[in-house]
Amino acid sequence: PRRQRTGSAWSASSEKAAPAPSTRGLVVVCVGLPGAGKSTFFQKHFAAVPGIVRCCQDVLKSRQRVIDAVDAALQRGDAVYVDRTNVNKEQRAHWTRLARRHGARCVALEFRTPADLCAQRCEAREHHEGGVDR
């Protein structure tokens, strides 16, 4: 039986739970300034997880290459971590359109790191994978 909340207590219900919507993949759109921790977050939490592909403009060098990489990953049914600044709606629209086209879910992961800390991190970078270190 399914449990449902009634007032301040939980009660059992014989209703069947609605089936989870079927999707083909997931797009996680990072939103944040350079140095906000987007790449580090991926390395700490997702790098070792099979089926999650990081698509980073610092590495791929153009938005079109990121779009192509996201499209290919979604065709395979993979989850995608879009590692770009994506600070405005127009930048994020590319990813929501691709997700919709593939029937994938799309979520934003916002990094609210203070701008002065982002600047400090960027200044201190050495050997940045995209060649954008000091």
C-alpha positions, 0 to 999 in steps of 0.5 A, a space after each residue: 500500500 502507498 502511504 500518504 500524508 493526511 494532516 500531520 500524520 502518515 496513513 496507508 492507502 491502497 491507491 497505486 503510485 503513479 508510474 515514474 515518467 519514462 525519460 531517455 537521459 538527463 541534462 544537468 545544466 550548470 549555472 555559475 561564474 568562472 571559478 564558481 566550482 562547476 568542474 570541481 563539483 563534477 570531479 567530486 560527485 560524478 566523475 566516477 559514475 558510469 553513464 554521466 558525460 561531462 561536456 565542458 566548453 573550456 575543453 571543447 572550445 566552442 558552444 557548437 562542439 558542446 551542443 554536438 557532444 550533448 546531442 551524441 550523449 543523449 542519443 546514447 541515453 547517457 546523462 549529461 553535465 553541461 559545464 559552462 557558465 550558462 548565466 542567462 536564459 538564452 544560453 540555457 535554452 540550447 540545453 532545454 531544447 536538446 533535452 526536450 528533443 530527446 525526451 530527457 529531463 533537464 535540471 539547472 544546478 546553480 552555483 552561487 559562489 561570491 564573485 570575489 571568491 570566483 575571481 580569486 580562484 581564477 587568479 590562482 589557477 594553474 594548469 587549467 584543463 581549458 588553458 584559462 589559467 593565469 
